[in-house]
Amino acid sequence: MITLEELQAVSRDIFASALAACSIPQAFDRHLHFEGRALVRHPSPRLPSIWQPLAGFRDYYVVALGKAALSMLDALLERLPEKKRLHGVCSAPDIPKKRNWHIRYFAGGHPLPNEDSFAAARAALALLRHAKKDTFVFFLISGGGSAMLELPRDPAISLDDTIAFHETLVASGATITEVNTVRKYFSAVKGGRLALAAPQAEKLSLLLADVPLKDLAAVASSPTLPDYSSLSECFEILERFHLLEKFPTAVRAWFERLRRDAGTMANSFAAEHAAAPAAQPEDPHHAAAFEHAQFDTLLSNHDFVNAARDRAQALGYKVVVDNACDDWDYTEAAKYLLARFHELRRESPRLCLLSSGEVTVRLSDHPGCGGRNQQFALAAALDLARYEGQRLAVLSAGSDGIDGNSPAAGAVADTTTVARARAYSFDPITTLARFDACTLFTALGDSVVTGPTGNNLRDLRILISG
């Protein structure tokens, strides 16, 4: 009979196995390779390969951004046959010790932008504006790029204002898709504007999708894909979450200027976007402007959860995948998944319920140490405490290895977590309200710590019974 400690270990094994299965170099090999002076892409096993002759291109540019920027860049550089005419910009969490001297590296900020985020955006735009018809541009895009490559459309908006803008959005409780819709109207590099800085060049965007596949335009706030959102959608989000009054004066003035220049909300789609900055050579809301742009998804959250499913099945568990609570508030997601878990395990005692995606949190003014995964795990622990003596565990962790402002990727809870926490003088309910779950799980030895993984495929929740 499996013990709680062994059940925790199984949940950690499933998570680690899913991470290992989503190797970025392996994903590159599945999706593309070079044959002489040709790039061969394999967008899907169900579709024929796409051949892209490269003999006519004089220069190769690469712009990499996000939490997986270094892993993606290294994978591309290892495979790219010609590097003499290569130039690039990389904005990642850290600057590597071993660098390719054709690339300018920046340590962009996350979850909030920093000086390097601005510098990287300026460098990328400057590079792309030199691109011509004989330039081939690789965009390597992963989650976190929204903060790591950033520059306001209004030059009067400072870095401090931009940080406050991002901070307000992240803490608002809005979904990632809603947050990124607002960011697109603020930024000079989001909503397709990065790609449109090189309108004549041939462009290939390779994405690590940390959003649902139906929302690919939300990856890093869509710097290279056409923007199909509208200004009215942006303002509906701003009003629903009462954001304008929380923004710095300069940011609020920018959005008010957008609304004034676009006219009333009832205006036509074209009028809503009439405020596009004059410096942009094309309109990011017209797909025709992207005729030289192609897009492939290297890895997605589906790959991550499917790998977890395969591992759990190999360990002998009945597996159910339920992603219905994606983008829900963490408390509602915990209630929903735990109710489903308890229902399903009546029929299948050896059960593994998997749920991928992200949950949302609304931060207090002075949060402690933690993140959405540890909040979810602690909320689950309060429910599991009612089942003392039963072998039940819940793991919630992020594929990037980072959960909020903590050093952990997430945490694992079981039916004894609350009792053990109280024995260490923690009040789990107060800890949850303070958004300080990392402190509790660290004391119990139940944090999931991987360090930054160089990947970013959203979060995974594992509810398991033995």
C-alpha positions as CSV (number, residue, x, y, z in Angstrom):
1,M,0.0,0.0,0.0
2,I,1.4,3.4,-1.0
3,T,2.2,5.9,1.7
4,L,1.6,9.7,1.5
5,E,5.3,10.3,1.1
6,E,5.4,7.9,-1.8
7,L,2.2,9.5,-3.3
8,Q,3.9,12.9,-3.1
9,A,7.0,11.4,-4.8
10,V,4.8,10.1,-7.6
11,S,3.2,13.5,-8.2
12,R,6.7,15.0,-8.4
13,D,7.8,12.3,-10.8
14,I,4.9,13.0,-13.1
15,F,5.7,16.7,-13.1
16,A,9.4,16.2,-13.7
17,S,8.8,13.6,-16.5
18,A,6.4,16.0,-18.3
19,L,9.1,18.7,-18.1
20,A,11.8,16.4,-19.5
21,A,9.5,15.3,-22.4
22,C,9.1,18.9,-23.5
23,S,12.7,19.4,-24.4
24,I,13.2,22.5,-26.6
25,P,16.1,20.9,-28.7
26,Q,13.9,17.9,-29.4
27,A,11.0,20.2,-30.4
28,F,13.2,22.0,-32.9
29,D,14.2,18.7,-34.4
30,R,10.6,17.6,-34.7
31,H,9.5,20.9,-36.4
32,L,12.4,22.0,-38.6
33,H,15.8,21.1,-40.0
34,F,18.2,22.5,-42.6
35,E,19.1,20.8,-45.8
36,G,21.9,22.6,-47.6
37,R,20.5,26.1,-48.4
38,A,16.9,25.2,-47.5
39,L,14.9,25.3,-44.3
40,V,12.5,22.4,-44.1
41,R,9.5,22.9,-41.7
42,H,7.2,20.2,-40.3
43,P,4.4,22.2,-38.8
44,S,2.2,19.1,-38.1
45,P,2.5,15.3,-38.6
46,R,-0.8,15.5,-40.5
47,L,0.5,18.1,-43.0
48,P,3.2,18.0,-45.7
49,S,6.6,19.5,-45.0
50,I,7.3,23.1,-46.1
51,W,10.5,23.8,-48.0
52,Q,11.9,27.4,-47.7
53,P,14.9,28.0,-50.1
54,L,17.4,30.2,-48.3
55,A,19.9,30.8,-51.2
56,G,18.5,34.2,-52.0
57,F,18.9,35.6,-48.5
58,R,22.0,37.7,-47.7
59,D,21.4,38.3,-43.9
60,Y,19.9,36.3,-41.1
61,Y,18.4,38.2,-38.1
62,V,17.1,36.6,-34.9
63,V,15.1,38.2,-32.2
64,A,14.6,36.0,-29.1
65,L,12.4,37.0,-26.1
66,G,10.9,35.4,-23.1
67,K,11.7,32.9,-20.4
68,A,12.8,30.3,-22.9
69,A,14.7,32.8,-25.1
70,L,18.2,31.4,-24.3
71,S,17.1,27.7,-24.8
72,M,15.4,28.5,-28.1
73,L,18.3,30.7,-29.3
74,D,20.9,28.0,-28.5
75,A,18.8,25.3,-30.3
76,L,18.5,27.5,-33.4
77,L,22.2,28.5,-33.5
78,E,23.2,24.8,-33.1
79,R,21.2,24.0,-36.3
80,L,21.6,27.2,-38.4
81,P,24.1,26.3,-41.2
82,E,25.2,29.9,-41.9
83,K,26.2,32.3,-39.2
84,K,28.6,34.7,-40.9
85,R,25.8,37.1,-41.8
86,L,23.9,36.6,-38.5
87,H,22.8,39.5,-36.3
88,G,20.4,39.3,-33.3
89,V,18.9,40.5,-30.1
90,C,18.0,38.2,-27.1
91,S,16.1,39.4,-24.1
92,A,16.0,36.6,-21.5
93,P,16.0,36.3,-17.7
94,D,19.8,36.2,-17.5
95,I,22.8,37.0,-19.8
96,P,24.7,33.7,-20.4
97,K,28.4,33.4,-19.6
98,K,29.0,31.8,-23.0
99,R,27.7,34.2,-25.7
100,N,27.5,34.3,-29.4
101,W,29.1,37.6,-30.4
102,H,26.7,38.1,-33.2
103,I,23.9,38.5,-30.6
104,R,23.2,41.4,-28.3
105,Y,22.0,40.0,-25.0
106,F,19.8,41.7,-22.4
107,A,18.6,40.6,-19.0
108,G,14.9,41.6,-19.3
109,G,12.8,42.0,-16.3
110,H,9.9,39.7,-15.2
111,P,7.1,39.9,-14.2
112,L,7.9,43.6,-14.5
113,P,10.0,45.3,-17.2
114,N,13.4,46.9,-16.4
115,E,16.0,49.1,-18.1
116,D,17.1,46.1,-20.2
117,S,13.6,45.4,-21.3
118,F,13.5,48.9,-22.8
119,A,17.0,48.6,-24.2
120,A,16.3,45.2,-25.8
121,A,13.1,46.6,-27.5
122,R,15.0,49.6,-28.9
123,A,17.8,47.3,-30.1
124,A,15.4,44.9,-31.7
125,L,13.5,47.7,-33.5
126,A,16.7,49.3,-34.7
127,L,18.0,46.0,-36.0
128,L,14.7,45.1,-37.8
129,R,14.5,48.5,-39.5
130,H,17.7,47.6,-41.4
131,A,16.1,44.4,-42.8
132,K,15.5,44.3,-46.5
133,K,13.9,41.8,-49.0
134,D,17.0,39.6,-48.8
135,T,16.8,39.3,-45.0
136,F,15.4,36.3,-43.2
137,V,14.2,37.0,-39.7
138,F,13.7,34.3,-37.0
139,F,11.5,35.4,-34.1
140,L,11.8,33.1,-31.1
141,I,9.0,33.9,-28.7
142,S,8.0,32.5,-25.3
143,G,6.0,33.5,-22.3
144,G,7.4,36.3,-20.2
145,G,8.3,38.3,-23.3
146,S,5.7,40.8,-22.5
147,A,7.8,42.2,-19.7
148,M,11.3,41.3,-21.1
149,L,10.8,43.2,-24.3
150,E,8.9,46.4,-23.8
151,L,8.7,50.0,-24.9
152,P,5.7,52.4,-24.6
153,R,4.3,53.8,-27.8
154,D,4.2,57.2,-26.1
155,P,7.9,58.3,-25.5
156,A,6.6,60.5,-22.6
157,I,5.9,57.4,-20.5
158,S,8.8,56.5,-18.3
159,L,10.1,53.2,-17.1
160,D,8.7,53.8,-13.7
161,D,5.3,54.5,-15.2
162,T,5.6,51.3,-17.3
163,I,6.5,49.2,-14.3
164,A,3.4,50.6,-12.5
165,F,1.3,49.9,-15.5
166,H,2.4,46.2,-15.7
167,E,2.1,45.8,-12.0
168,T,-1.4,47.0,-12.0
169,L,-2.4,44.7,-14.8
170,V,-0.8,41.6,-13.2
171,A,-2.5,42.2,-9.9
172,S,-5.9,43.1,-11.4
173,G,-7.3,39.5,-11.6
174,A,-7.8,39.8,-15.4
175,T,-7.0,36.7,-17.5
176,I,-3.7,36.6,-19.4
177,T,-5.5,37.2,-22.6
178,E,-7.3,40.3,-21.2
179,V,-4.0,41.6,-19.8
180,N,-2.3,41.2,-23.1
181,T,-5.1,42.9,-25.0
182,V,-4.5,46.0,-23.0
183,R,-0.7,45.7,-23.4
184,K,-1.0,45.7,-27.2
185,Y,-2.4,49.2,-27.2
186,F,0.3,50.5,-24.9
187,S,3.4,49.0,-26.5
188,A,5.5,49.8,-29.5
189,V,6.6,46.1,-29.9
190,K,3.4,44.2,-29.1
191,G,0.3,43.5,-31.2
192,G,2.3,42.7,-34.4
193,R,4.4,45.9,-34.3
194,L,7.8,44.1,-33.8
195,A,7.3,42.2,-37.1
196,L,6.1,45.3,-38.9
197,A,9.4,47.0,-38.2
198,A,10.7,44.8,-41.0
199,P,7.9,44.8,-43.5
200,Q,9.9,43.5,-46.5
201,A,11.8,40.8,-44.8
202,E,10.8,37.1,-44.8
203,K,9.9,36.2,-41.2
204,L,9.4,33.0,-39.3
205,S,8.0,33.1,-35.7
206,L,8.6,30.0,-33.6
207,L,6.4,30.0,-30.5
208,L,6.5,28.3,-27.2
209,A,2.8,28.7,-26.3
210,D,2.1,29.5,-22.7
211,V,-1.5,30.3,-23.6
212,P,-4.4,28.1,-24.9
213,L,-3.8,27.3,-28.6
214,K,-6.9,29.3,-29.5
215,D,-5.2,32.4,-28.0
216,L,-1.8,32.2,-29.7
217,A,-1.9,35.9,-30.2
218,A,-1.5,36.3,-26.5
219,V,2.0,34.8,-26.4
220,A,4.2,37.7,-25.2
221,S,1.4,39.9,-26.2
222,S,1.8,38.9,-29.9
223,P,4.8,40.9,-31.1
224,T,4.7,39.3,-34.6
225,L,1.2,38.1,-35.2
226,P,-1.7,40.2,-36.6
227,D,-3.8,41.8,-33.9
228,Y,-7.5,40.9,-34.1
229,S,-8.5,42.7,-31.0
230,S,-10.3,46.1,-31.0
231,L,-9.9,49.2,-29.0
232,S,-13.4,48.8,-27.7
233,E,-12.4,45.4,-26.2
234,C,-9.4,47.1,-24.6
235,F,-11.5,49.7,-23.0
236,E,-14.1,47.2,-21.8
237,I,-11.3,45.4,-19.9
238,L,-10.0,48.7,-18.5
239,E,-13.5,49.7,-17.3
240,R,-14.5,46.2,-15.9
241,F,-11.4,46.1,-13.7
242,H,-11.4,49.8,-12.9
243,L,-7.8,50.1,-14.2
244,L,-7.6,53.6,-15.7
245,E,-7.9,55.3,-12.4
246,K,-5.1,53.0,-11.0
247,F,-2.6,53.8,-13.8
248,P,0.0,56.5,-13.6
249,T,-1.0,59.9,-15.0
250,A,1.1,59.5,-18.2
251,V,-0.3,56.1,-18.9
252,R,-3.9,57.2,-18.2
253,A,-3.4,60.2,-20.5
254,W,-2.2,57.8,-23.3
255,F,-5.2,55.6,-23.2
256,E,-7.5,58.6,-23.0
257,R,-5.8,60.1,-26.1
258,L,-6.4,56.7,-27.9
259,R,-10.0,56.8,-27.1
260,R,-10.4,60.5,-28.1
261,D,-8.5,60.0,-31.4
262,A,-10.5,56.9,-32.2
263,G,-13.9,58.6,-31.6
264,T,-16.7,56.9,-29.8
265,M,-16.8,53.2,-29.0
266,A,-19.5,52.7,-31.7
267,N,-17.2,53.8,-34.5
268,S,-16.2,51.3,-37.2
269,F,-13.2,48.9,-36.7
270,A,-11.1,51.2,-38.9
271,A,-11.8,54.2,-36.9
272,E,-11.1,52.5,-33.7
273,H,-7.5,51.9,-34.9
274,A,-6.9,55.3,-36.5
275,A,-4.6,56.2,-33.6
276,A,-1.8,53.8,-34.7
277,P,1.6,55.6,-34.4
278,A,2.9,57.2,-37.5
279,A,6.3,55.5,-37.0
280,Q,4.8,52.1,-37.9
281,P,5.0,51.3,-41.6
282,E,1.9,49.1,-41.6
283,D,-1.4,48.6,-39.7
284,P,-1.0,45.6,-37.3
285,H,-4.8,45.0,-37.6
286,H,-4.6,44.0,-41.3
287,A,-3.5,40.5,-42.0
288,A,-2.3,41.6,-45.5
289,A,0.6,43.4,-43.8
290,F,1.9,40.0,-42.7
291,E,2.2,38.4,-46.2
292,H,5.9,37.7,-45.6
293,A,5.3,36.2,-42.1
294,Q,5.0,32.6,-41.1
295,F,4.3,31.0,-37.8
296,D,4.9,27.6,-36.1
297,T,4.2,26.4,-32.6
298,L,7.2,24.4,-31.3
299,L,5.6,23.4,-28.0
300,S,2.4,24.1,-26.2
301,N,0.7,23.4,-22.9
302,H,-1.0,20.5,-24.7
303,D,2.4,18.8,-25.1
304,F,3.1,19.3,-21.4
305,V,-0.2,17.9,-20.1
306,N,-0.1,15.0,-22.6
307,A,3.4,14.1,-21.4
308,A,2.1,14.1,-17.8
309,R,-0.8,11.9,-18.9
310,D,1.5,9.4,-20.6
311,R,3.7,9.1,-17.5
312,A,0.8,8.7,-15.1
313,Q,-0.7,6.0,-17.3
314,A,2.6,4.2,-17.4
315,L,2.6,4.2,-13.6
316,G,-0.8,2.5,-13.6
317,Y,-3.1,5.4,-12.8
318,K,-6.5,6.1,-14.5
319,V,-6.0,9.5,-15.9
320,V,-8.6,12.2,-16.5
321,V,-7.6,15.6,-18.0
322,D,-9.9,18.6,-17.2
323,N,-8.8,22.0,-18.3
324,A,-12.2,23.7,-17.8
325,C,-10.9,26.0,-15.0
326,D,-8.2,27.6,-17.1
327,D,-7.9,31.3,-16.2
328,W,-10.3,31.0,-13.2
329,D,-9.7,32.5,-9.9
330,Y,-7.6,30.1,-7.9
331,T,-10.2,29.6,-5.2
332,E,-12.9,28.7,-7.7
333,A,-10.5,26.5,-9.6
334,A,-9.6,24.6,-6.4
335,K,-13.3,24.1,-5.5
336,Y,-14.1,22.8,-9.0
337,L,-11.2,20.4,-9.4
338,L,-11.4,19.0,-5.9
339,A,-15.1,18.3,-6.3
340,R,-14.4,16.6,-9.6
341,F,-11.5,14.7,-8.0
342,H,-13.6,13.4,-5.1
343,E,-16.3,12.3,-7.5
344,L,-14.0,10.5,-9.9
345,R,-12.0,8.6,-7.3
346,R,-15.2,6.9,-6.0
347,E,-15.1,4.9,-9.2
348,S,-11.3,4.8,-9.7
349,P,-9.4,4.7,-6.4
350,R,-6.1,4.9,-8.2
351,L,-6.8,8.1,-10.0
352,C,-4.7,11.0,-11.5
353,L,-6.7,14.1,-12.4
354,L,-4.6,16.5,-14.5
355,S,-5.4,20.2,-15.2
356,S,-3.2,22.5,-17.2
357,G,-3.2,26.2,-17.8
358,E,-3.1,29.0,-15.3
359,V,-5.3,30.3,-12.5
360,T,-5.6,33.9,-11.5
361,V,-4.9,35.7,-8.2
362,R,-5.8,39.1,-7.0
363,L,-2.9,40.4,-4.9
364,S,-3.2,42.5,-1.7
365,D,-1.3,45.7,-1.3
366,H,1.5,43.9,0.7
367,P,1.7,40.3,-0.5
368,G,4.1,37.8,1.1
369,C,6.2,35.2,-0.7
370,G,4.4,32.9,-3.1
371,G,2.6,32.6,-6.4
372,R,-0.6,31.2,-7.9
373,N,0.5,27.6,-7.8
374,Q,1.3,27.7,-4.0
375,Q,-1.9,29.5,-3.4
376,F,-3.8,26.8,-5.2
377,A,-1.9,24.0,-3.3
378,L,-2.7,25.6,0.0
379,A,-6.3,26.1,-0.9
380,A,-6.4,22.4,-1.8
381,A,-4.7,21.5,1.5
382,L,-7.6,23.0,3.4
383,D,-10.0,20.7,1.5
384,L,-7.8,17.6,1.9
385,A,-7.6,18.1,5.7
386,R,-11.2,16.8,5.8
387,Y,-10.0,13.4,4.5
388,E,-7.5,12.6,7.2
389,G,-6.1,9.0,6.9
390,Q,-6.8,8.8,3.1
391,R,-4.0,8.8,0.6
392,L,-4.6,12.0,-1.4
393,A,-2.2,14.6,-2.7
394,V,-2.3,17.7,-4.9
395,L,0.7,19.2,-6.8
396,S,0.6,22.5,-8.6
397,A,3.7,23.9,-10.3
398,G,4.8,26.1,-13.2
399,S,6.8,24.7,-16.2
400,D,9.1,27.7,-16.0
401,G,10.3,26.8,-12.5
402,I,9.1,30.1,-11.1
403,D,6.0,30.8,-9.1
404,G,5.2,34.5,-8.5
405,N,7.9,36.2,-6.3
406,S,9.1,32.9,-4.8
407,P,12.1,30.7,-5.5
408,A,9.8,27.7,-6.0
409,A,8.0,26.3,-9.0
410,G,5.0,25.4,-6.8
411,A,4.1,23.0,-4.0
412,V,2.6,19.7,-3.1
413,A,-0.1,19.2,-0.4
414,D,-1.7,16.2,1.1
415,T,-4.2,15.3,3.8
416,T,-1.7,16.1,6.6
417,T,-0.5,19.5,5.3
418,V,-2.8,21.6,7.5
419,A,-2.1,19.6,10.7
420,R,1.7,19.8,10.1
421,A,1.5,23.5,9.3
422,R,-0.3,24.2,12.6
423,A,2.2,22.1,14.4
424,Y,4.8,24.6,13.1
425,S,2.6,27.5,14.4
426,F,1.3,28.4,10.9
427,D,-2.3,29.4,10.5
428,P,-3.0,28.2,6.9
429,I,-6.1,30.4,6.5
430,T,-4.2,33.6,7.5
431,T,-1.2,32.5,5.4
432,L,-3.5,32.1,2.4
433,A,-5.0,35.6,2.9
434,R,-1.5,37.1,3.2
435,F,-0.4,35.4,-0.1
436,D,2.5,33.9,1.9
437,A,2.2,30.2,1.0
438,C,5.8,29.8,0.1
439,T,6.9,30.4,3.7
440,L,4.6,27.6,4.9
441,F,5.5,25.0,2.2
442,T,9.2,25.7,2.6
443,A,9.0,25.1,6.4
444,L,7.2,21.8,5.7
445,G,9.7,20.7,3.0
446,D,6.8,20.5,0.5
447,S,7.9,23.2,-2.0
448,V,8.6,22.0,-5.6
449,V,11.9,23.6,-6.5
450,T,13.4,23.1,-10.0
451,G,15.1,26.4,-10.6
452,P,14.4,28.2,-13.9
453,T,13.8,25.6,-16.5
454,G,14.4,27.6,-19.7
455,N,10.9,26.6,-20.7
456,N,7.5,28.0,-20.3
457,L,4.4,26.0,-21.1
458,R,2.1,27.2,-18.3
459,D,1.2,25.3,-15.1
460,L,0.2,21.8,-14.3
461,R,-2.0,20.6,-11.4
462,I,-1.9,17.0,-10.4
463,L,-4.6,15.6,-8.1
464,I,-3.7,12.0,-7.3
465,S,-5.1,9.2,-5.1
466,G,-3.5,6.0,-4.1
